[in-house]
Amino acid sequence: MEKVRDLVKDAFESKTWNEIHTMDSWRVFKIIAEFVEGFEKLARIGPCVSIFGSARTEDTNKYYGMAEEIAYMLTARGYGVITGGGPGIMEAANKGASRGGGKSVGINIDLPFEQKPNDYIDLDKLITFDHFFVRKVMFMKYAQGFIIMPGGFGTLDELFEAITLIQTQKIGRFPIIMVGSSYWGGLVDWIKGVMLEEGNISQEDMDLFLVADTPQEVLDRIDSFYSKYLLSPNF
């Protein structure tokens, strides 16, 4: 499948922009190749938790250390860890998973300016995508939970897509935990004080996500979720 994907990619790169613009239907094959490669690799990894956060977070930042510790603790529960594969929070989470001897997965994205795979991803569990939307499907499909560390627009995109898909029952429910009340508190207050008050969401929607401040609290909330809903991770 990787060979097919490379052939399709080479075919597109050999064309001018005007030629590609008139070949949009052919782009479907490149997209399908990415989906197939992702499904084939990730279907074999077992239960994982996706950890999101800023690629710009330095290793001296407290949230870097927290992400590493959360990932390490998750491996003790039998989970693998999925990240976006890059630096910052993603590197911290893969580092923690690697330290714990757990599965360390990187779903990388090909960007022209900032993203390259970190050194803590299992070599057989690194996938690089060209399309953000394909990459996000992989995060959603293979997640036993979402842990949202402080981040920027990309982190918010992943957070709200997960909430929306669960809210509309397009995917099964899983725990979504935002780490750092000092970071996320203003957003949560706005959701409650504006979106909820204006009637744009329901009170029940406020239960679709949780906020935690310590690694232990994150793990407790994941355990509590599966206990409360009489579910278990699909080990």
SEKOL-321406 format. One record per residue: residue in one letter; x, y, z of N, C-alpha, C, O, CB in turn. Coordinates in steps of 0.2 Angstrom, whole numbers, padded with zeros to 4 digits, always signed. Atoms other than C-alpha are relative to their C-alpha. Glycine has a CB too. Layout:
N
AXYZXYZXYZXYZXYZ;...
REM end
This chain:
235
M+0004-0006+0000+0000+0000+0000+0004+0006+0000+0003+0011-0003-0005+0000+0006;E-0004-0006+0000+0014+0012+0004+0003+0001-0007+0004+0007-0009+0006-0001+0005;K-0003-0001+0007+0021+0009-0014-0005+0003-0004-0004+0008-0008+0002-0007-0003;V+0005-0003+0003+0004+0013-0021-0001+0007+0001-0001+0012-0003-0007-0004+0001;R+0001-0007-0002+0003+0029-0011+0006+0004-0003+0004+0010-0005+0000+0000+0008;D-0005-0004+0002+0020+0034-0016+0000+0001-0008+0001+0007-0010+0007-0004+0001;L+0001-0001+0007+0016+0031-0035-0005+0006-0001-0004+0010-0006-0002-0006-0003;V+0005-0005+0001+0000+0042-0033+0003+0007+0002+0002+0012-0002-0006-0002+0004;K-0003-0006-0002+0010+0055-0024+0005+0003-0005+0005+0009-0007+0004+0000+0007;D-0005-0003+0005+0024+0056-0037-0004+0002-0006-0002+0007-0010+0004-0006-0002;A+0004-0002+0006+0011+0057-0051-0003+0007+0001-0003+0011-0004-0006-0005-0001;F+0003-0006-0001+0003+0072-0043+0006+0005+0000+0005+0011-0002-0004+0001+0007;E-0005-0004-0001+0020+0080-0039+0003+0002-0007+0007+0007-0007+0005-0002+0005;S-0003-0001+0006+0025+0079-0057-0004+0004-0004-0002+0007-0010+0001-0007-0004;K+0005-0004+0003+0010+0089-0062+0001+0008+0002+0003+0009+0007-0007-0002+0001;T+0001-0007-0002+0008+0108-0062-0006+0001+0004-0011-0003+0003+0000+0005-0007;W+0006-0001-0004-0005+0116-0051-0006+0000-0004-0011-0002-0002+0001+0007+0004;N+0006+0000+0005-0016+0119-0066-0002-0007-0002-0008-0008-0003+0001+0005-0006;E+0001+0007+0002-0015+0101-0071-0004-0003+0006-0009-0007+0005+0006-0004-0002;I+0003+0004-0006-0019+0095-0053-0007+0003+0001-0012-0001+0003+0004+0002+0006;H+0006-0003-0001-0033+0108-0052-0006-0003-0004-0012-0003-0002+0000+0007-0001;T+0005+0003+0004-0042+0099-0066-0001-0007+0001-0004-0010-0003+0002+0002-0007;M+0000+0007-0001-0039+0082-0059-0002-0001+0007+0000-0006+0010+0007-0003-0001;D+0002+0001-0007-0048+0084-0042-0003-0007+0001-0001-0010+0006-0005+0005+0002;S+0003+0007-0001-0057+0067-0045+0006-0005+0001+0005-0010+0005-0004-0002-0006;W-0006+0005-0001-0040+0058-0046+0003+0001+0007+0006-0004+0009+0005+0002-0005;R-0003-0001-0007-0035+0065-0029-0003-0005+0005-0001-0007+0010-0002+0007+0003;V+0004+0005-0004-0048+0053-0022+0005-0007+0002+0005-0009+0007-0006-0003-0003;F-0005+0006+0000-0035+0038-0025+0005+0002+0005+0007-0003+0009+0003-0001-0006;K-0005-0001-0005-0022+0047-0015-0003+0000+0007+0000-0002+0012+0003+0007-0001;I+0003+0000-0007-0034+0050+0000-0002-0007+0002-0001-0009+0008-0007+0004-0001;I+0002+0007-0002-0040+0032-0001+0006-0004+0002+0006-0008+0007-0003-0004-0006;A-0006+0003-0002-0022+0026+0000+0002+0002+0007+0004-0002+0011+0006+0002-0005;E-0002-0002-0007-0019+0036+0016-0005-0003+0005-0003-0006+0010-0001+0008+0000;F+0005+0003-0005-0035+0029+0024+0002-0007+0001+0002-0010+0006-0007+0001-0003;V-0002+0007+0000-0030+0011+0019+0006-0001+0005+0006-0006+0009+0000-0003-0007;E-0007+0001-0004-0012+0013+0026-0002+0001+0008+0001-0003+0012+0005+0005-0003;G+0001-0002-0007-0019+0021+0042-0004-0006+0003-0002-0008+0009-0004+0006+0001;F+0004+0005-0003-0032+0008+0045+0004-0007+0001+0003-0010+0006-0006-0002-0004;E-0004+0007-0001-0020-0007+0042+0005+0000+0005+0006-0004+0009+0004-0001-0007;K-0005-0001-0006-0007+0000+0054-0003+0000+0007-0001-0003+0011+0005+0005-0001;L+0003-0002-0007-0018+0006+0068-0005-0005+0002-0006-0006+0008-0004+0007+0000;A+0004+0006-0002-0030-0009+0068+0003-0005+0004+0000-0009+0008-0004-0003-0006;R-0004+0005-0003-0016-0019+0075+0003+0002+0007+0006-0002+0011+0005-0003-0004;I-0003-0002-0006-0011-0008+0090-0003-0001+0006+0000+0000+0012+0002+0007-0001;G+0003+0001-0006-0024-0012+0102-0003+0007+0003-0002+0012+0000+0004-0003+0005;P+0003-0006-0003-0032+0001+0114+0005+0005+0002+0010+0004+0005-0004-0002+0007;C-0005-0006-0001-0024+0018+0115-0004+0006+0002-0010+0007+0001+0003+0002-0007;V+0003-0006-0002-0028+0035+0122+0004+0006-0004+0010+0005-0005+0001+0002+0007;S-0004-0005+0004-0024+0050+0111+0001+0006+0004-0003+0009+0008-0005+0003-0006;I-0002-0006-0004-0015+0065+0119+0002+0005-0005+0006+0005-0010+0006-0002+0004;F-0001-0006+0004-0015+0082+0111+0003+0006+0004+0002+0006+0010-0007+0002-0003;G-0003-0006-0003-0006+0098+0114+0004+0004-0004+0005+0002-0010+0003-0001+0007;S-0004-0005+0005+0005+0112+0107+0007-0003-0002+0010-0007+0003+0001+0006+0004;A-0007+0002+0002+0020+0107+0097+0005+0005+0002+0011+0004+0002+0000+0000-0008;R-0005-0005-0002+0028+0123+0104+0002+0000+0007+0006+0004+0010-0003+0007-0002;T-0002+0000-0007+0029+0118+0122+0007-0003+0001+0009-0008-0001-0005-0005+0004;E-0007+0002-0002+0047+0117+0129+0000-0005+0005-0005-0006+0009+0004+0006+0002;D-0001+0005-0005+0053+0103+0139+0001+0002+0007+0001-0002+0012+0006-0005-0002;T+0000-0002-0007+0055+0114+0154-0007+0003+0002-0008+0004+0008+0005+0007+0000;N+0007-0002-0002+0036+0118+0154-0003-0005+0004-0002-0011+0003-0004+0002-0006;K+0003+0005-0005+0026+0110+0168-0005-0005-0004-0005-0011-0002-0004+0004+0005;Y+0004+0005+0004+0014+0103+0155+0003-0005-0004+0000-0010-0005-0005+0005-0005;Y-0004+0005+0003+0027+0094+0146+0001-0006+0005+0000-0011+0003+0007+0003-0002;G-0001+0005-0005+0031+0085+0162-0006-0004+0001-0006-0010+0002+0003+0003+0006;M+0006+0003-0001+0013+0082+0165-0002-0005-0005-0005-0011-0004-0005+0005+0001;A+0002+0004+0005+0010+0075+0148+0004-0007+0000+0002-0012-0002+0001+0003-0007;E-0004+0006-0001+0025+0063+0150-0002-0005+0005-0003-0011+0004+0007+0002+0001;E+0002+0004-0006+0019+0057+0167-0007-0003-0002-0008-0009+0000-0001+0004+0006;I+0006+0003+0001+0001+0054+0161+0001-0006-0005-0002-0011-0004-0005+0006-0004;A-0001+0005+0005+0007+0044+0146+0003-0006+0003+0001-0012+0002+0005+0002-0006;Y-0003+0005-0003+0018+0034+0157-0005-0004+0005-0005-0010+0005+0006+0003+0005;M+0005+0004-0004+0004+0030+0169-0005-0003-0004-0008-0009-0002-0004+0006+0004;L+0004+0004+0004-0007+0025+0155+0002-0006-0002-0002-0011-0003-0002+0005-0006;T-0003+0006+0002+0005+0012+0150-0001-0005+0005-0002-0011+0004+0007+0001-0002;A+0001+0005-0006+0003+0004+0167-0007-0003+0000-0008-0008+0003+0001+0004+0007;R+0007+0002+0001-0016+0003+0163-0001-0005-0006-0006-0007-0007-0005+0006+0000;G+0000+0005+0006-0012-0007+0147-0002+0004-0006-0003+0001-0011-0005-0005+0001;Y+0002-0004+0006-0016+0008+0135+0007+0001-0003+0012+0002+0000-0003+0006+0002;G-0005-0003+0004-0005+0013+0121-0001+0008+0000-0007+0010+0002+0001-0003-0007;V+0001-0008+0001-0003+0032+0117+0001+0002-0007+0006+0000-0010+0005+0004+0005;I+0000-0002+0007-0007+0040+0101+0001+0008+0000-0002+0011+0004-0006-0001-0004;T-0001-0007+0001+0000+0058+0097+0000+0002-0007+0000-0002-0012+0006+0002+0004;G-0001-0003+0007+0002+0069+0082+0007-0001-0003+0008+0001-0008-0002+0007+0000;G-0007+0002+0003+0020+0063+0081+0005+0005+0000+0011+0004-0001-0001-0002-0006;G-0004-0005+0001+0028+0080+0082+0004+0002+0007+0004-0003+0011-0003+0006-0002;P-0004-0002-0006+0038+0090+0096-0005+0002+0005-0011+0001+0005+0005+0006-0002;G+0004-0003-0006+0032+0098+0112-0004-0005+0004-0001-0010+0006-0005+0005-0003;I+0004+0004-0004+0017+0090+0121+0000-0007-0004+0000-0012+0000-0007+0002+0000;M+0000+0007+0004+0017+0076+0107+0006-0004+0002+0006-0010+0003+0000+0001-0007;E-0006+0003-0002+0035+0072+0111+0000-0002+0007+0002-0008+0008+0006+0005-0001;A+0001+0002-0007+0032+0072+0129-0004-0006+0001-0002-0011+0005-0003+0006+0005;A+0004+0006-0001+0018+0059+0128+0003-0006-0003+0003-0011+0000-0007+0002-0004;N-0004+0006+0003+0028+0048+0116+0005-0002+0005+0007-0008+0005+0002+0001-0007;K-0005+0002-0004+0042+0049+0128-0002-0004+0006+0001-0009+0008+0004+0007+0002;G+0003+0003-0006+0031+0044+0143-0002-0007-0002-0001-0012+0002-0006+0004+0003;A+0002+0007+0002+0024+0029+0133+0006-0004-0001+0006-0010+0001-0004+0001-0006;S-0006+0003+0001+0041+0024+0128+0003-0002+0007+0006-0008+0007+0005+0003-0004;R-0003+0001-0007+0048+0025+0146-0004-0005+0004-0001-0009+0007+0000+0006+0004;G+0004+0005-0003+0033+0014+0152+0000-0006-0004-0003-0011-0001-0007+0003+0001;G+0000+0006+0004+0036+0001+0139-0006-0001-0004-0007-0007-0006+0002-0006+0004;G+0006+0001+0003+0020+0004+0131+0000+0002-0008+0005+0004-0010-0006+0005+0003;K+0000-0002+0007+0015+0007+0113+0000+0007-0001-0004+0011+0002-0006-0004-0004;S-0001-0008+0001+0020+0024+0107-0001+0001-0008+0003+0000-0012+0007+0002+0002;V+0002-0001+0007+0011+0029+0091+0000+0007-0002-0001+0012+0002-0007-0003-0001;G+0000-0006+0003+0014+0044+0080-0004+0001-0006-0002-0002-0011+0007+0003-0001;I+0004-0001+0007+0001+0050+0067+0003+0007-0002+0000+0012+0000-0007+0000+0002;N-0003-0007+0002+0012+0064+0059-0004+0003-0006-0007+0000-0009+0007-0002-0002;I+0003-0004+0005+0007+0077+0047+0006+0003-0004+0010+0006-0001-0005+0005+0002;D-0005-0003+0004+0018+0083+0032-0002+0007+0000-0006+0010-0004+0000-0003-0007;L+0000-0007+0000+0020+0102+0035+0006+0003-0003+0012+0000-0002-0002+0002+0007;P-0006-0003+0003+0032+0114+0026+0004+0004+0005+0009+0006+0004-0002+0005-0005;F-0003-0005-0004+0037+0123+0042+0002-0002+0007+0007+0000+0010-0003+0006+0001;E-0002+0001-0007+0037+0115+0059+0000-0008+0002+0002-0009+0007-0005+0003+0004;Q+0001+0007-0003+0033+0096+0060+0004-0005-0003+0005-0006-0009-0007-0002-0001;K-0004+0006+0002+0045+0082+0060-0001-0005+0006-0002-0003+0012+0007+0001-0001;P+0001+0005-0006+0043+0065+0070+0005+0001+0005+0011+0002+0004+0000-0007-0003;N-0005+0000-0006+0050+0065+0087+0003-0007+0001+0001-0012-0003-0004+0001+0007;D-0004+0005-0001+0062+0052+0093-0003-0006+0004+0001-0011+0005+0007+0002+0003;Y+0002+0005-0005+0051+0042+0105-0006-0004-0003-0010-0008+0001-0003+0004+0006;I+0005+0004+0004+0039+0034+0092+0002-0006-0002+0008-0007-0004-0003+0004-0006;D-0001+0006+0003+0039+0016+0089+0001+0000-0008-0003+0003-0011-0005-0006+0002;L-0001+0000+0007+0047+0014+0072-0006-0003-0005-0007+0000-0010+0007-0003-0002;D+0005+0004+0004+0033+0002+0066-0007+0004+0001-0012+0001-0002+0000-0007+0001;K+0006-0003-0002+0020+0014+0073+0000+0007-0002-0004+0011+0001-0002-0001+0007;L+0000-0007+0002+0024+0030+0064-0003+0000-0007-0001-0003-0012+0007+0003-0001;I+0004-0001+0006+0012+0036+0050+0000+0007-0002-0001+0011+0003-0007-0003+0000;T+0000-0007+0002+0014+0052+0040-0005+0001-0005-0005-0002-0010+0007+0002-0002;F+0005-0001+0004-0001+0059+0032+0001+0007-0004+0004+0012-0001-0007+0000+0004;D+0000-0006+0004-0004+0073+0019-0006+0004+0002-0006+0010+0001+0001-0001-0007;H+0007-0003-0001-0022+0077+0024-0002+0000+0007-0002-0005+0010-0005-0003-0004;F+0002-0001-0007-0027+0084+0041-0006-0005+0001-0007-0008+0007-0001+0007+0002;F+0007+0003-0001-0045+0076+0039+0001-0007+0001-0002-0011+0005-0005+0002-0005;V-0001+0008+0000-0038+0058+0036+0003-0001+0007+0002-0006+0010+0005-0002-0006;R-0004+0001-0006-0026+0060+0051-0005+0001+0006-0005-0003+0011+0005+0006+0001;K+0005-0001-0005-0041+0066+0062-0004-0006+0001-0006-0008+0006-0004+0006+0000;V+0004+0006-0001-0051+0051+0058+0004-0006+0004+0000-0009+0007-0002-0003-0008;M-0004+0005-0003-0037+0040+0064+0000+0001+0008-0001-0003+0012+0007+0000-0003;F+0001-0001-0007-0037+0049+0081-0006-0002+0003-0006-0005+0008+0001+0008+0001;M+0006+0001-0003-0055+0047+0083-0002-0008+0000-0004-0010+0005-0006+0003-0004;K+0002+0007+0001-0057+0029+0077+0003-0004+0005+0000-0009+0007+0002-0002-0007;Y-0003+0005-0004-0044+0021+0088+0002+0003+0007+0006+0001+0010+0007-0001-0003;A+0000-0003-0007-0046+0032+0104-0004-0003+0005-0010-0004+0004-0001+0007+0000;Q+0004+0002-0006-0051+0025+0121-0001+0006+0004-0005+0006+0009+0004-0005+0004;G+0001-0006-0004-0050+0043+0127+0004+0005-0004+0009+0004-0007+0002-0001+0007;F-0004-0006+0003-0044+0061+0122+0002+0003+0006-0002+0005+0011-0005+0004-0004;I-0003-0004-0005-0032+0070+0134+0002+0006-0004+0006+0006-0008+0005-0004+0004;I-0002-0006+0003-0031+0088+0129+0004+0004+0005+0002+0007+0009-0007+0004-0002;M-0005-0004-0003-0016+0097+0135+0000+0007-0003-0003+0008-0008+0007-0003+0000;P+0000-0007+0003-0014+0116+0133+0003+0000-0007+0009-0003-0009+0004+0005+0004;G-0002+0000+0007-0012+0120+0114-0003+0006-0003-0006+0010+0000-0001-0007-0003;G+0003-0005+0004-0017+0131+0100-0006-0002-0004-0010-0006-0002+0006+0003-0004;F+0006+0001+0004-0029+0131+0086-0001-0007-0002-0006-0010-0002+0001+0004-0007;G+0001+0007+0001-0025+0113+0081-0003-0004+0005-0007-0009+0004+0007-0003-0002;T+0003+0003-0006-0028+0107+0098-0008+0001+0001-0011-0003+0003+0004+0002+0006;L+0007-0002-0001-0045+0116+0099-0004-0003-0006-0009-0006-0005-0001+0008-0001;D+0003+0003+0005-0049+0109+0082-0002-0007+0002-0007-0010+0001+0004+0000-0007;E+0001+0007-0002-0047+0091+0088-0004-0001+0006-0009-0005+0006+0007-0003+0002;L+0005+0000-0005-0056+0095+0104-0007+0000-0002-0011-0004+0000+0002+0005+0005;F+0007-0001+0001-0071+0102+0097-0003-0005-0006-0009-0006-0006-0001+0007-0003;E+0002+0005+0004-0072+0089+0083-0002-0006+0004-0008-0009+0002+0005-0002-0006;A+0002+0006-0004-0072+0075+0096-0007+0002+0003-0011-0003+0003+0005-0001+0005;I+0006-0002-0004-0086+0084+0106-0006+0000-0005-0011-0003-0003+0001+0007+0003;T+0005+0000+0005-0096+0087+0090-0002-0007-0002-0008-0008-0002+0002+0004-0006;L+0001+0007+0003-0095+0069+0084-0004-0004+0006-0008-0008+0004+0006-0003-0002;I+0003+0004-0005-0100+0062+0101-0007+0003+0001-0012+0000+0002+0004+0001+0007;Q+0007-0003-0002-0114+0075+0104-0005-0002-0006-0011-0003-0004+0001+0008-0001;T+0005+0001+0005-0122+0071+0087+0000-0008-0001-0003-0010-0006+0003+0003-0007;Q+0000+0007+0000-0119+0052+0090+0003-0003-0006+0000-0008-0009-0007-0002+0001;K-0004+0002+0006-0108+0050+0075+0005-0005+0002+0007-0010-0002+0003+0005-0004;I-0005+0005-0003-0095+0040+0086-0003-0001+0007-0007+0002+0010+0007+0003+0000;G+0002+0002-0007-0097+0031+0102+0004+0005+0005+0009+0008+0004+0003-0007+0001;R-0002-0005-0005-0094+0041+0118+0007-0003+0003+0007-0009+0004-0005+0001+0005;F-0006+0002-0004-0076+0041+0126+0001+0006+0004-0001+0012+0003+0005-0002-0005;P-0001-0006-0005-0069+0052+0140+0004+0005-0004+0009+0003-0007+0004-0002+0006;I-0004-0006+0003-0062+0069+0134+0002+0004+0006-0003+0007+0010-0005+0004-0005;I-0003-0003-0006-0051+0077+0148+0004+0005-0002+0009+0004-0005+0003-0005+0004;M-0005-0006+0001-0044+0094+0147+0004+0001+0006+0001+0002+0012-0005+0007-0002;V-0005+0000-0006-0029+0096+0158+0003+0007+0001+0005+0010-0004+0006-0005-0002;G-0002-0006-0002-0026+0112+0167-0005+0005+0000-0007+0009-0005+0005+0003-0006;S+0006-0004-0001-0040+0122+0174+0002+0007-0001-0002+0011-0003-0003-0001+0007;S-0002-0007+0001-0030+0138+0174+0001+0002-0008+0000+0008-0009+0007+0001+0003;Y-0001-0001+0007-0027+0136+0155-0007+0000-0003-0009+0004-0008+0004-0005-0003;W+0007+0001+0003-0045+0130+0150-0006+0003+0003-0011+0003+0001-0001-0008-0001;G+0005-0003-0003-0055+0138+0163-0004+0005-0003-0010+0005-0003+0002+0003+0007;G+0003-0005+0004-0059+0153+0153-0004-0002-0005-0010+0000-0007+0005+0005-0002;L+0004+0003+0006-0065+0143+0138-0006-0003+0003-0012-0003+0000+0004-0005-0004;V+0006+0004-0003-0076+0132+0149-0005+0005+0003-0011+0004+0002+0003-0004+0006;D+0004-0006-0003-0083+0148+0158-0004+0003-0006-0010+0004-0005+0003+0005+0004;W+0003-0003+0005-0087+0155+0141-0005-0005-0003-0011-0003-0005+0005+0002-0006;I+0004+0005+0002-0095+0139+0135-0007+0000+0004-0012-0001+0001+0003-0007-0001;K+0006+0001-0004-0106+0138+0150-0004+0007+0001-0010+0007+0001+0002-0002+0007;G+0004-0007-0001-0110+0157+0152-0002+0003-0006-0007+0007-0006+0005+0004+0003;V+0002-0003+0007-0112+0161+0133-0004-0005-0004-0010-0005-0005+0005+0003-0003;M+0003+0005+0004-0116+0145+0123-0006-0003+0003-0011-0003+0000+0005-0005-0002;L+0005+0003-0004-0126+0137+0136-0006+0005+0001-0012+0003+0000+0002-0003+0006;E+0005-0005-0001-0135+0153+0141-0004+0002-0006-0010+0003-0005+0003+0006+0003;E+0003-0002+0006-0139+0157+0123-0004-0006-0003-0008-0005-0008+0005+0002-0005;G+0004+0005+0002-0147+0140+0121+0003-0004-0006+0000-0008-0010-0007+0002-0002;N-0004+0003+0005-0134+0134+0108+0002-0007+0001+0004-0010-0004+0005+0005-0003;I-0001+0007-0002-0130+0119+0117-0005-0002+0006-0008+0003+0009+0008-0001+0003;S+0004+0002-0006-0139+0109+0131+0004-0001+0006+0010-0002+0005-0004-0007-0002;Q-0003+0001-0006-0135+0106+0149+0004-0006+0000+0009-0007+0002-0005+0000+0006;E-0003+0007+0000-0131+0088+0145+0007+0000-0004+0011-0004-0003-0005-0005-0003;D-0006+0000+0004-0118+0093+0133+0006+0002+0004+0012+0001+0002+0000+0006-0006;M-0005-0001-0004-0108+0100+0147+0004-0006+0003+0009-0005+0006-0002+0005+0006;D-0003+0006-0003-0105+0082+0153+0005-0003-0005+0007-0009-0004-0005-0004+0002;L-0004+0003+0006-0096+0078+0136+0008+0001+0001+0012-0003-0002-0002+0003-0006;F-0007-0001-0001-0079+0084+0143+0001+0002+0008-0004+0004+0011+0003+0006-0004;L-0002-0001-0007-0070+0085+0160+0006+0004+0000+0010+0005-0005+0001-0007+0004;V-0006-0004-0001-0056+0096+0167+0003-0003+0006+0000-0005+0011-0002+0007+0002;A-0004+0003-0005-0042+0089+0177+0007+0004+0001+0009+0007-0003+0002-0008-0001;D-0006-0004-0001-0026+0096+0185+0006-0004+0002+0011-0001+0002-0002+0005+0006;T-0006+0005-0001-0015+0081+0189+0000-0006-0004-0006-0008-0006+0000-0001+0008;P+0000+0007+0003-0010+0065+0181-0004-0005+0003-0008-0009+0000+0007-0002-0001;Q+0004+0005-0003-0018+0055+0194-0007+0001-0001-0011-0003-0002+0002+0000+0007;E+0007-0001+0001-0034+0064+0192-0002-0002-0007-0008-0004-0008-0001+0008+0001;V+0002+0002+0007-0034+0061+0173-0001-0007+0000-0006-0010-0003+0006+0002-0005;L+0001+0008+0000-0032+0042+0176-0006-0002+0004-0010-0006+0002+0006-0003+0003;D+0006+0002-0004-0045+0042+0189-0007+0002-0004-0011-0002-0003+0000+0004+0007;R+0006-0002+0004-0057+0051+0177-0001-0005-0005-0007-0006-0007+0001+0007-0002;I+0001+0005+0005-0054+0038+0164-0003-0006+0003-0008-0009+0000+0007-0001-0004;D+0003+0006-0004-0057+0024+0176-0007+0001+0002-0011-0003+0001+0004-0002+0006;S+0007-0002-0002-0073+0033+0182-0004+0000-0005-0010-0003-0005+0000+0006+0004;F+0004+0000+0006-0079+0035+0165-0003-0007-0002-0009-0008-0003+0003+0004-0006;Y+0002+0007+0002-0079+0017+0160-0004-0004+0005-0008-0008+0004+0007-0004-0001;S+0004+0003-0005-0086+0012+0177-0007+0003+0000-0012-0001+0001+0003+0001+0007;K+0007-0003+0000-0100+0024+0176-0004-0002-0006-0010-0003-0005+0001+0008+0000;Y+0004+0001+0006-0106+0020+0159+0000-0008-0002-0002-0010-0007+0003+0003-0006;L+0000+0007+0000-0103+0001+0162+0003-0003-0006+0001-0007-0009-0008-0003+0000;L-0004+0002+0006-0091+0000+0148+0007-0002+0002+0009-0001+0008+0001+0006-0005;S-0007+0001-0001-0073-0006+0147+0004+0001-0006+0001+0000-0012+0001-0008+0003;P-0004-0001+0006-0059-0002+0136+0001-0006-0004+0001-0012-0001+0007+0003+0002;N+0000+0006+0004-0058-0014+0121+0006-0003+0000+0010-0004-0005-0003+0002-0007;F-0006+0003+0000-0043-0023+0127+0000-0007-0003+0004-0011-0004+0002-0001+0008;
REM end
